[in-house]
Amino acid sequence: MLELGIILLELWQAQTFGSYVGKFQKPYETLGPRYDTARNWLEASIGEILLTYAEVVTRCIECTFAMSTVDMKWNDKELRKSVYRYVVKPLGSLVHPNLGE
């Protein structure tokens, strides 16, 4: 989910993660530094991102989804429902605002 959050930031900023990171430090390959950098990028961008989009990116970066188990597994029905509710549906409403009416 972190990678999806990074991709969404890249799309919004029309810039790759690597080019953003390159402005400040060497690119990070491991999870911890990638998370920290993605979080910092989101915080630096928060004033220019639509609220709904920022909420989706935050959910992806922080991985705040309902799950039936401790481990994140795609066969978890609760996880899939949560991802739909907090990622797919809000992004869809940005593309097709009248779809939910």
C-alpha positions as CSV (number, residue, x, y, z in Angstrom):
1,M,0.0,0.0,0.0
2,L,3.0,2.3,0.6
3,E,3.9,1.9,-3.0
4,L,0.4,2.9,-4.1
5,G,0.6,6.0,-2.0
6,I,4.0,6.8,-3.6
7,I,2.5,6.3,-7.1
8,L,-0.4,8.5,-6.3
9,L,2.0,11.2,-5.1
10,E,4.0,10.8,-8.3
11,L,0.9,11.2,-10.4
12,W,-0.2,14.3,-8.6
13,Q,3.2,16.0,-8.6
14,A,4.1,14.8,-12.1
15,Q,7.5,13.8,-10.7
16,T,9.0,10.4,-9.8
17,F,9.8,9.4,-6.2
18,G,13.5,9.1,-7.2
19,S,13.6,12.6,-8.5
20,Y,11.9,14.0,-5.4
21,V,14.3,12.0,-3.2
22,G,17.3,13.1,-5.3
23,K,16.7,16.7,-4.3
24,F,17.5,15.8,-0.7
25,Q,19.4,12.5,-0.4
26,K,20.2,9.2,-2.0
27,P,17.1,7.1,-3.0
28,Y,16.1,4.6,-0.3
29,E,15.2,1.0,-1.2
30,T,14.2,-0.2,2.2
31,L,10.7,0.1,3.7
32,G,11.4,2.4,6.7
33,P,13.2,5.2,4.8
34,R,10.8,4.9,1.9
35,Y,7.9,5.4,4.4
36,D,9.6,8.4,6.0
37,T,10.3,10.0,2.7
38,A,6.8,9.4,1.3
39,R,5.3,10.8,4.5
40,N,7.5,13.9,4.3
41,W,6.6,14.4,0.6
42,L,2.9,14.2,1.4
43,E,3.3,16.7,4.2
44,A,5.2,19.1,2.0
45,S,2.5,18.7,-0.7
46,I,-0.6,18.9,1.5
47,G,-1.5,22.5,0.6
48,E,-1.7,21.7,-3.1
49,I,-3.4,18.3,-3.1
50,L,-7.2,17.9,-3.1
51,L,-8.5,16.9,0.4
52,T,-10.0,13.6,-0.9
53,Y,-6.8,12.7,-2.7
54,A,-4.7,13.6,0.3
55,E,-6.9,11.3,2.5
56,V,-6.4,8.4,0.0
57,V,-2.7,8.9,-0.1
58,T,-2.5,9.1,3.7
59,R,-4.4,5.9,4.1
60,C,-2.1,4.1,1.6
61,I,1.1,5.4,3.2
62,E,-0.1,4.8,6.8
63,C,-1.8,1.5,5.8
64,T,-4.8,2.3,7.9
65,F,-7.3,-0.2,6.8
66,A,-9.7,-2.6,8.6
67,M,-8.4,-6.2,8.6
68,S,-9.6,-9.5,10.1
69,T,-6.1,-10.6,11.0
70,V,-2.9,-9.0,12.1
71,D,-1.2,-9.7,8.8
72,M,-2.2,-7.9,5.7
73,K,-3.4,-10.5,3.2
74,W,-5.4,-9.8,0.1
75,N,-7.7,-12.8,0.7
76,D,-9.0,-10.9,3.8
77,K,-12.5,-9.8,2.9
78,E,-12.4,-6.9,5.5
79,L,-9.2,-5.6,4.0
80,R,-10.6,-5.6,0.5
81,K,-13.8,-3.8,1.6
82,S,-11.8,-1.2,3.5
83,V,-9.5,-0.6,0.5
84,Y,-12.5,-0.2,-1.7
85,R,-14.2,2.2,0.7
86,Y,-11.1,4.4,1.4
87,V,-9.2,4.2,-1.8
88,V,-11.1,3.0,-4.9
89,K,-14.4,4.7,-4.2
90,P,-12.9,8.2,-3.3
91,L,-10.6,8.1,-6.3
92,G,-13.6,7.1,-8.5
93,S,-15.6,10.0,-7.1
94,L,-12.8,12.4,-8.2
95,V,-13.0,11.0,-11.8
96,H,-16.8,10.6,-11.9
97,P,-18.3,13.0,-9.3
98,N,-21.9,12.1,-10.3
99,L,-21.5,8.3,-10.2
100,G,-22.4,8.0,-6.5
101,E,-25.6,9.9,-6.8
